[in-house]
């Protein structure tokens, strides 16, 4: 059923007109599509996997190569001298072997499928060695640079880790968990039934894709026990997925838990490192649950398990006896009506057994202390905590990252851990930046990553007061050697503002314009995502692609609609059982704002989105024909019953119980209403938003004799958007249908 939109009054809180730019003396060098996808990366050094060694003597990072921006090596900086050196050269050590299908899919889940070389590593607790997975095998690198190969099997190793006391290396191979004492030449399987649909020590599909949980086993702090997940995919429906490549098609029988269908059967066990003493954890009487998080208390005497119900309206914290497997509920989080529970990694067990816990119970994501059955709120206000950076118990300080200084920025803060009432936190990072931070176990130092619209990511080591000690990656765009430096003269300022919807909701937008000439009107590249758990409008460095779009003569525009993240629970809950409704209205408000600007050509506004953004393109064209000059839908969901359980049911409920909500939300029923030019793009090996979403849409539009264009990519997955050909196709379409539109 088509959802008609109400007319919305739009009010701008910043200036609605922009003065024309003075004519430059000479044209600065401009970006090219070829340069955007070449090496070195225009954004400069992009270190990954930033860690402080357990003894605090080193900072380690994964650093990409100048000549191959997708290949990463392991580097270390001596924090006393600031000296850098490469610890593991991925080209010299690696075999170049192809990863297993399971490893490839794990990387897709982590959005690192295109990366090569070293993508993860794990410090030993004595800070003398580092476990490095590479090309399907495991290596142990010393801080001195020596590298020992631990495995050399045809089967790859998944989820490798060094145990907390450093006595063992563990990993998953052929769906069983293996443990290898440090110094031993071989590993032993401590589970032995992993085959077919049964997996040990792995995270199931929805845990990886939707719950941000990428492992299925957890060592106790004393190395005495391991909690191990077992899941059986037998209940999950089989989807025949054709990975259509350029020279052939591979058919996969994939277990995919589509909305409204059974999930995997999950259970949890605790055992010793040799597999003995195995006990099953009591996860309750309801088998249809999600194993959300698993952790140990610092003394190793209790296993903490977060159990989420299928509807995602209740999250229980279980305290488990690791010897017997018996459990009890410590506390529960319950969603308000017409809402759901958001999972978080922002929790921390203190030495006295109390727990720092993130909750949205007051309508915003804030931190609480749970102690002996009582709750103490530590932060409060009309803003959000996004994560815990560190805890200094001795000094009574809690460090966290949040947006107290405005939704467009994110900062590191510190607050008194023992305050009886929420106190004002102290900001430790510089205003005007988007920051992330992590600290050592004692919260004496922090690794801070920051960027803003003019400066790509910088990383530095700071003390507990936030003062910079040393640069880890200065990545100064003003340095003449920086890859982006030659393009600074043509770099256009990112401007921010808000519009107010008819019901008084404030929406944030960002805009980049080419140099404006008096009296001239410009076409708009209106990009959107629109889905939950995301914020696109912020004061962070963006892809240079946005500047290239402006170089081509477009105004770049983006707006965060209701349903997006970091604005409070009510702002997000607007999409409950109503995907494709209020988000479409809010984006329409953005279009109306654009059309009212004297420098915008109201007939030349083109819309583009990928994934949820592709879905939004379809819903926007269906809802408001004639408003947009054209639309591009990349990898769109077109029928929510095709998407997975944990994501879809969180927002839309069970399709067996609320079929009407699903019917209203899909993009197929009203596809024949699309009257504006449409380009449909999809990777033909996509196992996230499966290709069937686009083939269903194409078939529906063809049956209704609705003209459209499409470009499908053989062998490409959901990350197909990261290729030059996709963007060549996008610009060819927009230049024809938007820029030159009458």
BAMI-130057 format. One line per 3 residues: their letters; for each residue y, x, z of C-alpha. Coordinates in Angstrom, 1 decimal, decimal comma. Each point is the difference from the previous one (the first is absolute). Layout:
N
a	Y X Z ~ ...
//
This chain:
742
xxx	0,0 0,0 0,0 ~ 3,4 1,4 -1,0 ~ 2,2 0,7 3,0
xxx	3,6 -0,9 -0,8 ~ 2,7 2,1 1,7 ~ 3,1 -1,3 1,8
xxx	3,3 1,2 -1,2 ~ 1,2 2,7 2,4 ~ 3,5 0,9 1,0
xxx	0,5 3,8 0,0 ~ 2,6 1,9 1,9 ~ 0,6 3,7 -0,2
xxx	0,8 1,9 3,2 ~ 1,3 3,1 -1,9 ~ 2,4 0,3 -3,0
xxx	-1,2 -2,1 -2,9 ~ 1,9 2,0 -2,6 ~ -0,3 3,7 -0,8
xxx	2,8 2,0 -1,5 ~ -0,4 1,6 -3,4 ~ -1,0 3,7 0,2
xxx	2,4 2,5 -1,5 ~ -1,2 1,5 -3,3 ~ -1,7 3,4 0,7
xxx	1,3 3,1 -1,7 ~ -3,5 0,7 -1,4 ~ -3,4 -1,6 0,1
xxx	-2,3 1,4 2,6 ~ -3,6 0,8 -0,8 ~ -2,1 -3,1 0,2
xxx	-3,7 -0,6 0,9 ~ -2,7 -0,5 -2,5 ~ -3,3 -1,9 0,4
xxx	-1,9 3,2 -0,8 ~ 1,8 1,9 2,8 ~ -0,7 -2,8 2,5
xxx	-3,8 0,5 -0,3 ~ 0,1 3,8 -0,4 ~ -0,4 2,8 2,6
xxx	1,6 1,0 2,3 ~ 0,7 -3,4 1,5 ~ 3,7 -1,0 -0,3
xxx	0,0 -0,9 3,7 ~ -0,8 3,5 0,9 ~ -2,6 1,1 2,5
xxx	-1,9 -3,0 1,4 ~ -2,2 1,4 2,9 ~ -2,8 -2,3 1,2
xxx	-2,2 0,1 3,1 ~ 2,6 1,5 2,3 ~ -1,5 1,2 3,3
xxx	0,7 2,1 3,0 ~ -2,9 2,3 1,0 ~ -1,5 -1,0 3,4
xxx	1,6 3,1 1,5 ~ 3,3 -0,6 -1,6 ~ 0,2 3,4 -1,7
xxx	-0,3 -1,3 -3,6 ~ 1,2 -2,8 -2,2 ~ -2,5 -0,8 -2,8
xxx	0,7 -2,0 -3,1 ~ -1,5 -0,8 -3,3 ~ 2,4 1,3 -2,7
xxx	0,0 -0,9 -3,6 ~ 0,3 2,6 -2,7 ~ 3,0 0,5 -2,1
xxx	-2,0 0,2 -3,2 ~ -2,3 -3,0 1,0 ~ 1,7 -2,5 2,2
xxx	-3,3 -1,9 0,7 ~ -1,9 3,0 1,3 ~ 0,3 0,9 3,7
xxx	-0,8 3,1 2,0 ~ 0,0 0,6 3,7 ~ 2,9 2,0 1,4
xxx	1,0 1,0 3,6 ~ 3,3 1,0 1,6 ~ 0,1 2,2 3,0
xxx	2,4 -1,9 2,3 ~ 1,2 3,2 1,8 ~ 0,9 1,9 -3,2
xxx	0,4 -2,7 -2,6 ~ -2,3 1,9 -2,3 ~ -2,0 -2,0 -2,5
xxx	-3,3 0,9 -1,6 ~ -2,7 -1,8 -2,0 ~ -3,2 -0,5 2,0
xxx	-2,2 -1,6 -2,6 ~ 0,5 0,2 -3,8 ~ -1,6 -3,0 -1,4
xxx	-0,5 1,6 -3,4 ~ -1,7 3,1 1,4 ~ -2,2 -1,7 2,5
xxx	-0,8 -3,3 -1,7 ~ -3,0 -0,4 -2,4 ~ 1,7 -2,6 -2,2
xxx	-2,9 -2,4 0,6 ~ 0,6 -3,7 -0,7 ~ 0,3 -2,1 3,1
xxx	-2,5 -2,7 0,8 ~ 0,9 -3,6 -0,8 ~ 0,3 -0,7 3,7
xxx	2,5 2,8 0,5 ~ 2,0 -1,1 -3,1 ~ 0,2 -3,6 1,4
xxx	1,1 1,3 3,4 ~ 2,8 1,9 -1,7 ~ 1,0 -3,1 -1,9
xxx	0,1 -1,9 3,4 ~ 2,3 2,7 1,3 ~ 2,2 0,0 -3,1
xxx	-0,8 3,6 -0,8 ~ -2,4 -0,5 -2,9 ~ 2,1 2,2 -2,3
xxx	0,2 3,0 2,3 ~ -2,1 3,2 -0,4 ~ -0,9 2,9 2,2
xxx	0,2 -0,4 3,8 ~ 1,1 -3,5 1,1 ~ -1,1 0,1 3,7
xxx	-0,9 2,5 2,8 ~ -0,8 0,1 3,7 ~ 1,0 2,6 2,6
xxx	-2,6 1,3 2,5 ~ 1,2 -0,6 3,6 ~ 0,1 3,8 0,7
xxx	2,4 0,3 -2,9 ~ -2,1 2,8 -1,5 ~ -1,4 -1,8 -3,1
xxx	0,6 -2,9 -2,3 ~ -2,5 -2,3 -1,6 ~ 0,8 -0,5 -3,7
xxx	-1,7 -2,4 -2,4 ~ 0,3 1,1 -3,6 ~ -1,8 -1,2 -3,2
xxx	-2,6 -1,9 2,0 ~ -1,0 2,9 2,4 ~ 1,3 1,2 3,3
xxx	1,5 3,4 0,9 ~ 1,1 1,5 3,3 ~ 3,2 2,1 -0,3
xxx	1,1 2,4 2,7 ~ 3,7 0,4 0,8 ~ -0,4 3,6 -1,3
xxx	-0,9 -1,3 -3,5 ~ -3,8 0,4 0,0 ~ -1,8 -3,0 -1,5
xxx	-3,7 -0,9 0,7 ~ -1,8 -2,6 -2,1 ~ -1,9 -2,5 2,2
xxx	-1,6 -2,3 -2,5 ~ -1,3 0,5 -3,5 ~ -1,9 -3,3 -0,8
xxx	0,1 -2,2 -3,1 ~ 0,9 -2,9 2,2 ~ 3,6 0,0 1,2
xxx	1,2 -0,1 3,6 ~ 2,3 -2,8 1,2 ~ 2,2 -0,3 3,1
xxx	-0,5 3,6 1,3 ~ 1,3 0,9 3,4 ~ -0,2 2,6 2,7
xxx	-1,0 -1,4 3,4 ~ 2,8 0,0 2,7 ~ -1,6 3,0 1,9
xxx	-0,7 1,8 -3,2 ~ -3,8 0,2 0,5 ~ -0,9 -2,0 -3,2
xxx	0,8 -0,9 -3,5 ~ -0,8 -3,5 -1,1 ~ 0,0 -1,9 -3,3
xxx	-1,6 -2,8 -1,9 ~ -2,4 0,7 -2,8 ~ -2,1 -2,5 -2,0
xxx	1,1 -2,8 2,4 ~ -1,2 1,8 3,2 ~ 1,9 1,9 2,6
xxx	-0,8 3,7 0,3 ~ 0,9 2,4 2,8 ~ 0,0 3,8 -0,3
xxx	0,6 2,4 3,0 ~ 2,8 2,5 -0,7 ~ -1,8 3,2 -1,1
xxx	-3,2 -1,8 -1,1 ~ -1,1 0,2 -3,7 ~ -1,0 -3,6 -0,5
xxx	0,8 -3,5 1,2 ~ -2,3 -2,7 1,3 ~ 0,3 -3,7 -0,6
xxx	0,4 -1,9 3,2 ~ -0,5 -3,3 -1,8 ~ -2,7 -0,6 -2,5
xxx	0,2 -3,5 -1,4 ~ 3,0 0,4 -2,2 ~ -1,1 -1,2 -3,5
xxx	0,5 -2,9 -2,2 ~ 2,5 -2,3 1,6 ~ -0,1 1,8 3,4
xxx	2,7 2,6 0,9 ~ 0,5 2,1 3,1 ~ 3,2 1,8 1,0
xxx	2,1 -1,5 -2,9 ~ 2,8 -2,5 0,0 ~ -0,7 -3,1 -2,0
xxx	2,1 -0,9 -3,0 ~ 2,5 -2,3 1,7 ~ 0,4 2,5 2,9
xxx	1,0 2,6 -2,5 ~ 2,0 -2,2 -2,3 ~ 1,7 -2,3 2,4
xxx	-0,4 1,1 3,7 ~ 1,1 3,7 -0,4 ~ -3,3 1,1 1,5
xxx	-1,7 2,7 -2,0 ~ -2,8 1,2 2,2 ~ -3,0 -1,6 1,6
xxx	-0,8 2,4 2,9 ~ 1,9 1,3 3,1 ~ -0,9 3,0 2,2
xxx	0,5 -0,3 3,8 ~ 2,5 2,5 1,4 ~ -2,7 2,1 1,7
xxx	-2,3 0,2 -3,1 ~ -2,7 -1,9 1,9 ~ -0,2 -3,1 -2,1
xxx	0,9 -1,5 -3,3 ~ 0,9 -3,7 -0,7 ~ -1,4 -0,8 -3,5
xxx	0,6 -3,0 -2,1 ~ -2,9 -1,5 -1,9 ~ 0,8 -2,6 -2,7
xxx	-2,3 -1,9 -2,4 ~ 1,5 -1,3 -3,2 ~ -2,9 -2,3 -0,7
xxx	1,9 -3,2 0,8 ~ 2,9 1,0 -2,3 ~ 0,0 -1,5 -3,5
xxx	-0,7 2,3 -3,0 ~ 2,7 0,3 -2,6 ~ -0,9 1,5 -3,3
xxx	3,0 2,2 -0,7 ~ 0,2 1,6 -3,5 ~ 1,9 3,3 0,1
xxx	1,1 0,0 -3,6 ~ 0,7 3,5 -1,2 ~ 1,2 1,5 -3,3
xxx	-3,5 1,0 -1,1 ~ -2,2 -2,4 1,8 ~ -0,4 -2,5 2,8
xxx	-1,6 0,6 3,4 ~ -1,1 -3,1 1,8 ~ 0,1 0,0 3,8
xxx	-1,8 -2,5 2,2 ~ 2,7 0,0 2,7 ~ -0,2 -1,8 3,3
xxx	3,4 -1,5 0,2 ~ 0,9 -2,4 2,9 ~ 2,2 -2,5 -1,8
xxx	2,1 -2,5 2,0 ~ -2,1 -2,7 1,6 ~ -3,3 1,9 -0,5
xxx	-2,1 1,9 2,6 ~ 1,1 3,5 1,2 ~ -2,3 2,9 0,9
xxx	-2,1 -0,3 3,1 ~ 1,5 2,5 2,3 ~ -1,4 1,5 3,3
xxx	0,9 3,0 2,2 ~ -2,2 2,5 1,8 ~ 0,5 2,8 2,4
xxx	-2,4 3,0 -0,1 ~ -0,2 3,7 0,9 ~ 0,7 2,7 -2,6
xxx	-3,7 0,3 -0,8 ~ -0,3 -3,8 -0,4 ~ -1,9 -0,6 3,2
xxx	1,1 -2,4 2,7 ~ 1,1 -2,6 -2,5 ~ 1,4 -3,3 1,4
xxx	1,5 -2,9 -1,9 ~ 3,6 -1,1 1,0 ~ 0,4 -3,6 0,9
xxx	2,6 -1,3 -2,4 ~ -0,4 -3,6 1,1 ~ -1,8 -3,1 -1,2
xxx	1,9 -0,5 -3,2 ~ -1,3 2,3 -2,7 ~ 2,7 -0,9 -2,5
xxx	2,6 2,5 1,4 ~ 2,0 3,0 -1,1 ~ -0,5 3,4 1,7
xxx	3,7 0,9 0,0 ~ 0,3 3,2 2,1 ~ -2,2 2,2 2,1
xxx	1,2 2,6 2,6 ~ -1,1 1,8 3,1 ~ 1,9 0,3 3,3
xxx	1,0 3,6 0,8 ~ -2,8 0,3 2,6 ~ -2,7 -1,1 -2,4
xxx	-1,3 -2,7 2,4 ~ 1,2 -3,0 -2,0 ~ -0,1 -0,9 -3,7
xxx	2,9 -2,2 -1,1 ~ -0,7 -2,4 -2,8 ~ 2,4 -2,3 -1,7
xxx	-1,8 -3,1 -1,2 ~ 1,8 -2,4 -2,4 ~ -1,2 -3,5 -0,8
xxx	-0,6 -1,0 -3,6 ~ 3,2 -2,1 -0,1 ~ 2,0 3,0 1,3
xxx	1,7 -2,2 2,6 ~ -1,5 1,8 3,0 ~ -0,5 3,7 0,8
xxx	-2,1 0,9 3,0 ~ 0,1 3,4 1,7 ~ -3,6 0,7 1,3
xxx	-0,8 2,5 2,6 ~ -3,6 1,3 -0,7 ~ -2,4 1,8 2,3
xxx	-1,3 2,8 -2,3 ~ -3,2 0,3 1,9 ~ -1,1 -3,6 0,0
xxx	2,1 -1,5 -2,9 ~ 1,3 -2,8 2,3 ~ 3,5 -1,1 -0,7
xxx	2,8 -2,0 1,6 ~ 3,3 -1,3 -1,4 ~ 3,0 1,8 1,5
xxx	2,6 -2,1 -1,7 ~ 0,6 -2,1 -3,2 ~ 2,8 -0,3 -2,5
xxx	0,3 -3,5 -1,4 ~ 2,1 -1,0 -3,0 ~ 2,5 -2,8 0,2
xxx	-0,5 -3,1 -2,1 ~ 0,2 0,6 -3,7 ~ -0,2 3,7 0,4
xxx	-2,5 2,9 0,3 ~ -0,6 3,3 1,8 ~ 1,2 3,2 -1,5
xxx	-2,1 3,1 0,8 ~ 1,7 3,2 1,1 ~ -0,8 3,6 0,9
xxx	2,9 0,0 2,5 ~ -2,0 0,2 3,2 ~ -0,7 2,8 2,5
xxx	-2,3 0,4 3,0 ~ 1,6 1,7 2,9 ~ -1,7 2,3 2,5
xxx	0,1 -2,7 2,7 ~ -1,9 -2,4 -2,2 ~ 3,0 -2,1 -0,9
xxx	0,7 -0,8 -3,6 ~ 3,2 0,2 -2,1 ~ -0,4 -2,9 -2,4
xxx	1,9 -1,4 -3,0 ~ 0,4 -3,7 -0,2 ~ 2,0 -2,7 -1,9
xxx	-0,3 -2,5 2,8 ~ 3,8 -0,4 0,4 ~ 0,5 -0,3 -3,7
xxx	0,6 3,7 -0,7 ~ -2,3 3,0 0,0 ~ 0,6 1,7 3,4
xxx	-1,7 2,2 2,5 ~ -1,5 -1,1 3,3 ~ -2,0 1,7 2,9
xxx	-3,2 -1,7 1,1 ~ -1,0 1,1 3,5 ~ -2,5 -1,7 2,3
xxx	0,4 -3,3 -1,8 ~ 3,8 0,0 0,0 ~ 2,4 0,4 -2,9
xxx	3,2 2,0 0,0 ~ 2,2 -0,2 -3,0 ~ 1,5 3,3 -1,0
xxx	2,1 -0,9 -3,1 ~ 1,6 -3,2 -1,1 ~ 2,6 -1,3 -2,4
xxx	0,5 -1,3 -3,5 ~ -1,6 3,0 -1,6 ~ -3,4 1,5 -0,5
xxx	-2,1 2,9 1,3 ~ -2,1 1,4 -2,8 ~ -2,0 2,6 1,8
xxx	-0,5 2,3 3,0 ~ 0,9 3,6 -0,6 ~ -1,0 1,5 3,4
xxx	-0,2 -0,4 3,7 ~ 1,1 2,5 2,7 ~ -1,6 -1,4 3,1
xxx	1,3 2,8 2,3 ~ 3,6 -0,8 -0,9 ~ -0,6 -3,7 -0,4
xxx	1,2 -0,1 -3,6 ~ -1,2 -2,2 -2,8 ~ 0,9 1,0 -3,6
xxx	-0,2 -2,5 -2,8 ~ 1,3 -0,8 -3,5 ~ 1,9 -3,2 -0,7
xxx	3,0 -1,6 -1,7 ~ 2,2 -0,8 3,0 ~ 3,0 1,4 -2,0
xxx	-0,4 -2,3 -2,9 ~ -2,8 -1,2 -2,3 ~ 0,9 2,4 -2,7
xxx	-0,6 3,1 2,2 ~ -2,9 1,2 2,1 ~ 0,4 2,5 2,9
xxx	-1,7 1,8 2,8 ~ 0,9 -1,3 3,4 ~ -0,9 0,8 3,6
xxx	-0,1 -2,5 2,9 ~ -0,8 0,2 3,7 ~ -3,7 -0,7 0,5
xxx	0,3 -1,1 3,6 ~ 3,0 -2,4 -0,4 ~ -0,7 -3,3 1,6
xxx	2,0 -1,8 -2,7 ~ 0,6 1,0 -3,6 ~ 2,6 2,6 -0,2
xxx	2,2 1,1 -3,0 ~ -1,9 2,7 -1,9 ~ 1,7 3,2 -1,0
xxx	0,1 0,9 -3,7 ~ -1,2 3,5 -0,8 ~ 0,5 0,2 -3,7
xxx	3,1 0,0 -2,2 ~ 1,5 -3,2 -1,2 ~ -0,2 -0,9 -3,7
xxx	-3,6 1,1 -0,5 ~ -3,5 -1,6 -0,2 ~ -2,2 2,0 2,4
xxx	-3,6 0,3 1,1 ~ -1,2 2,2 2,9 ~ -3,1 1,2 1,8
xxx	-0,2 2,1 3,1 ~ -2,5 2,3 1,7 ~ -2,2 -1,3 2,8
xxx	2,5 1,0 2,7 ~ 3,0 -1,3 -2,0 ~ 1,8 3,3 0,2
xxx	0,7 0,3 -3,8 ~ 0,2 -2,3 -2,9 ~ -0,6 0,2 -3,8
xxx	2,7 -2,1 -1,5 ~ 0,0 -1,1 -3,7 ~ 3,2 -1,5 -1,3
xxx	1,7 -1,0 -3,3 ~ 3,0 -2,0 -1,2 ~ 1,0 -1,3 -3,4
xxx	1,5 3,3 -1,1 ~ -2,4 2,4 1,8 ~ -3,8 0,1 -0,6
xxx	-2,4 0,5 2,9 ~ 0,8 2,7 2,5 ~ -2,3 1,1 2,8
xxx	1,0 1,9 3,1 ~ -1,3 1,0 3,4 ~ 2,0 -1,3 2,9
xxx	0,0 0,2 3,8 ~ -0,3 -3,0 2,2 ~ 3,7 -0,7 -0,2
xxx	-0,2 -0,2 -3,8 ~ 1,8 3,3 -0,6 ~ -1,3 1,8 -3,0
xxx	-1,9 3,2 0,8 ~ -1,1 1,0 -3,6 ~ -0,3 -1,5 -3,4
xxx	-3,5 -0,7 -1,2 ~ 1,2 -1,1 -3,4 ~ 3,7 0,0 -0,4
xxx	-0,3 -1,2 -3,6 ~ 3,8 0,1 -0,4 ~ 0,9 -1,8 -3,1
xxx	3,3 2,0 -0,1 ~ -2,0 3,2 -0,4 ~ 0,4 1,0 -3,7
xxx	-3,8 0,7 -0,1 ~ -0,9 -3,5 1,0 ~ -1,7 -1,9 -2,9
xxx	2,5 -2,9 0,3 ~ 3,1 2,1 0,4 ~ 0,9 0,0 -3,8
xxx	0,1 -3,8 0,1 ~ 2,3 -0,3 3,0 ~ 3,2 -0,4 -2,2
xxx	-1,6 -3,2 -1,5 ~ -1,5 -1,2 3,3 ~ 1,5 -3,4 0,7
xxx	0,7 -1,3 3,5 ~ -2,3 -2,6 1,5 ~ 2,1 -2,9 1,4
xxx	-1,2 -2,5 2,6 ~ 1,0 -3,6 0,9 ~ -1,2 -3,3 1,1
xxx	-0,1 -3,6 -1,2 ~ -0,4 -3,1 2,1 ~ -2,3 -2,8 -1,0
xxx	0,9 -3,6 0,4 ~ -1,8 -0,2 3,4 ~ 1,9 3,0 1,3
xxx	-2,7 2,7 -0,5 ~ 1,4 3,4 -0,7 ~ -1,7 2,0 -2,8
xxx	0,6 3,7 -0,7 ~ 0,4 1,4 -3,5 ~ 0,6 3,4 -1,6
xxx	1,6 0,7 -3,4 ~ 0,6 3,0 -2,2 ~ 2,4 -0,3 -2,9
xxx	0,8 2,2 -3,0 ~ 3,6 1,0 -0,3 ~ 1,8 -3,3 -0,3
xxx	2,5 -0,6 -2,8 ~ 2,7 -2,6 0,5 ~ -0,9 -3,3 -1,6
xxx	-3,5 1,1 -1,0 ~ -3,1 -1,9 1,2 ~ -3,4 1,7 0,5
xxx	-3,6 -1,0 -0,1 ~ -2,0 0,1 3,3 ~ -3,4 1,5 0,8
xxx	-0,9 -2,4 2,9 ~ -2,9 1,6 1,8 ~ -1,9 -1,9 2,8
xxx	-3,1 0,3 2,2 ~ 0,4 -3,0 2,3 ~ -3,2 0,3 1,9
xxx	-0,6 0,2 3,7 ~ -0,3 3,3 1,9 ~ 2,5 1,7 -2,2
xxx	3,7 0,9 0,0 ~ 1,5 1,2 -3,2 ~ 3,8 0,0 0,8
xxx	0,8 2,9 2,3 ~ 2,0 3,2 0,2 ~ -2,9 2,2 -1,1
xxx	-0,3 2,2 -3,1 ~ -1,4 -2,0 -2,9 ~ -1,9 0,9 -3,1
xxx	2,2 1,8 -2,5 ~ -1,3 -2,7 -2,4 ~ 2,7 -2,3 1,4
xxx	2,7 2,5 -1,1 ~ -1,7 0,3 -3,4 ~ 0,2 -3,8 -0,4
xxx	3,7 0,2 0,7 ~ 0,3 2,9 -2,5 ~ -1,4 -2,4 -2,6
xxx	3,0 -2,3 0,6 ~ -1,5 -2,5 2,4 ~ 1,2 -1,1 3,5
xxx	-2,9 0,5 2,4 ~ -0,3 -2,7 2,6 ~ -2,5 -0,8 2,8
xxx	-0,1 -2,6 2,8 ~ -2,2 -0,4 3,0 ~ -1,0 -3,7 0,3
xxx	-1,3 -1,9 3,0 ~ -3,6 1,0 0,7 ~ 0,7 3,7 -0,2
xxx	-0,2 2,4 3,0 ~ 2,2 1,3 2,8 ~ 2,2 -3,1 0,4
xxx	-1,9 -1,7 2,8 ~ -3,0 -2,4 0,0 ~ 1,9 -3,1 -1,0
xxx	1,3 1,7 -3,1 ~ -3,5 1,0 -0,9 ~ -1,7 -3,3 0,9
xxx	2,0 -1,9 -2,6 ~ -2,9 0,6 -2,5 ~ -2,7 -1,4 2,3
xxx	-2,3 -2,2 -2,2 ~ 2,8 0,2 -2,6 ~ -0,1 3,1 -2,1
xxx	2,1 -0,2 -3,1 ~ 2,5 -2,4 1,4 ~ 2,8 1,3 2,2
xxx	-0,3 3,4 -1,5 ~ 0,8 -1,5 -3,4 ~ 2,9 -1,9 1,4
xxx	1,5 3,1 1,6 ~ -0,4 2,0 -3,2 ~ 1,8 -2,8 -1,9
xxx	2,8 0,3 2,5 ~ 0,2 3,7 -1,0 ~ 0,1 -1,0 -3,7
xxx	2,9 -2,5 0,7 ~ 1,9 2,7 1,9 ~ -0,5 2,4 -3,0
xxx	1,2 -2,6 -2,5 ~ 3,2 -0,5 2,0 ~ 1,0 3,7 -0,3
xxx	2,5 0,7 -2,8 ~ -1,8 3,2 -1,0 ~ -3,4 -1,7 -0,5
xxx	-1,0 -1,7 -3,2 ~ -1,5 -3,3 1,3 ~ -2,2 -0,3 -3,1
xxx	-1,5 3,4 0,3 ~ -1,9 0,2 3,4 ~ -3,6 1,2 -0,4
xxx	-2,5 -0,2 2,9 ~ -2,8 2,5 0,7 ~ -2,6 0,3 2,7
xxx	-3,5 1,6 0,6 ~ -2,8 -1,4 2,1 ~ 1,6 -2,7 2,3
xxx	3,1 0,7 -2,1 ~ -1,9 -0,9 -3,1 ~ -1,1 -3,2 1,6
xxx	3,7 -0,7 0,9 ~ 1,0 0,6 -3,6 ~ -2,3 -2,8 -1,1
xxx	1,1 -2,4 2,7 ~ 3,6 0,7 -0,7 ~ -0,3 -0,7 -3,7
xxx	-2,0 -3,1 0,7 ~ 2,4 -1,3 2,5 ~ 3,3 0,7 -1,8
xxx	-0,4 0,1 -3,8 ~ 3,2 1,3 -1,7 ~ 1,4 1,8 3,1
xxx	-1,5 3,3 -1,0 ~ 0,2 1,6 -3,4 ~ -3,6 1,3 0,3
xxx	-2,7 1,0 2,5 ~ -2,6 2,7 0,5 ~ -3,1 -0,7 2,1
xxx	-2,0 3,1 0,9 ~ -3,4 -0,4 1,6 ~ 0,8 -3,5 1,3
xxx	-2,1 -2,1 2,3 ~ -0,2 -3,3 -1,9 ~ -2,6 -1,9 2,1
xxx	-0,1 0,8 3,8 ~ -3,6 -1,0 0,3 ~ -0,8 3,2 -2,0
xxx	1,7 2,3 2,7 ~ -1,6 1,3 3,1 ~ -0,6 -1,8 3,3
xxx	2,1 1,9 2,5 ~ 3,2 0,2 -2,0 ~ -0,1 -3,5 -1,6
xxx	-1,2 -2,0 3,0 ~ 2,5 1,6 2,3 ~ 2,8 -1,7 -1,9
xxx	-1,7 -2,8 -1,9 ~ -2,8 -1,1 2,3 ~ -3,5 -0,9 -1,1
xxx	0,0 -1,5 -3,5 ~ -2,9 -2,3 1,0 ~ 2,3 -1,5 2,6
xxx	3,4 0,0 -1,7 ~ -0,8 -0,2 -3,7 ~ 3,3 -1,6 -0,7
xxx	1,9 3,0 1,2 ~ -2,0 2,2 -2,3 ~ 0,6 -2,3 -3,0
xxx	3,7 0,1 0,6 ~ 0,0 3,8 0,4 ~ -1,9 1,0 -3,1
xxx	1,7 1,1 -3,2 ~ -2,4 -1,6 -2,4 ~ 0,7 -3,7 0,3
xxx	3,6 0,2 -1,2 ~ -0,5 2,9 -2,4 ~ 0,7 -2,4 -2,9
xxx	3,5 -0,4 1,4 ~ 0,9 3,6 -0,8 ~ 2,6 -0,2 -2,7
xxx	1,6 3,4 0,2 ~ -1,4 3,2 -1,5 ~ -2,9 1,4 2,1
xxx	-1,7 3,4 0,0 ~ -3,4 0,1 1,9 ~ -1,3 3,4 1,0
xxx	-3,3 0,8 1,8 ~ -2,4 2,9 0,6 ~ -3,4 -0,9 -1,4
xxx	-1,8 1,7 2,9 ~ 2,0 -1,5 2,8 ~ -2,2 -0,7 3,0
xxx	2,9 -1,1 2,2 ~ 1,7 -2,7 -2,0 ~ -3,0 -0,5 -2,3
xxx	0,6 -0,2 -3,7 ~ -1,3 -3,6 0,0 ~ 3,4 -1,0 1,4
xxx	1,6 0,9 -3,3 ~ -2,7 -1,2 -2,3 ~ 0,1 -3,4 1,6
xxx	3,8 -0,1 -0,5 ~ -0,3 1,2 -3,6 ~ -2,7 -2,6 -0,8
xxx	2,1 -2,8 1,6 ~ 3,1 0,9 -2,0 ~ -1,9 0,4 -3,2
xxx	-1,6 -3,4 0,5 ~ 3,4 -1,5 0,5 ~ 1,4 1,9 -3,0
xxx	2,6 1,7 2,1 ~ 1,1 3,3 -1,6 ~ 0,0 3,2 2,1
xxx	-0,6 3,7 -0,4 ~ -2,6 2,1 1,9 ~ -1,0 3,6 0,4
xxx	-3,3 0,8 1,7 ~ -1,0 3,5 1,0 ~ -3,6 1,2 -0,4
xxx	-1,4 1,9 3,0 ~ 3,1 -0,5 2,1 ~ 0,0 -1,4 3,5
xxx	2,7 -1,8 2,0 ~ 2,0 3,2 -0,1 ~ 0,4 -0,2 -3,8
xxx	3,7 -0,4 0,5 ~ 0,3 3,8 0,6 ~ -0,2 0,9 -3,6
xxx	2,6 0,7 -2,7 ~ -1,6 -2,3 -2,5 ~ 0,4 -3,0 2,4
xxx	3,7 0,7 0,3 ~ 0,4 0,6 -3,7 ~ -1,4 -3,5 -0,5
xxx	2,2 -1,4 2,7 ~ 3,2 1,4 -1,6 ~ -1,0 -0,9 -3,5
xxx	-0,4 -3,6 1,1 ~ 3,2 -0,1 2,1 ~ 2,1 1,6 -2,7
xxx	-1,2 -2,6 -2,4 ~ 0,1 -3,1 2,2 ~ 2,6 0,7 2,6
xxx	2,5 2,7 -1,1 ~ 0,4 -1,5 -3,5 ~ -0,3 -3,6 1,1
x	2,7 -2,3 -1,4
//
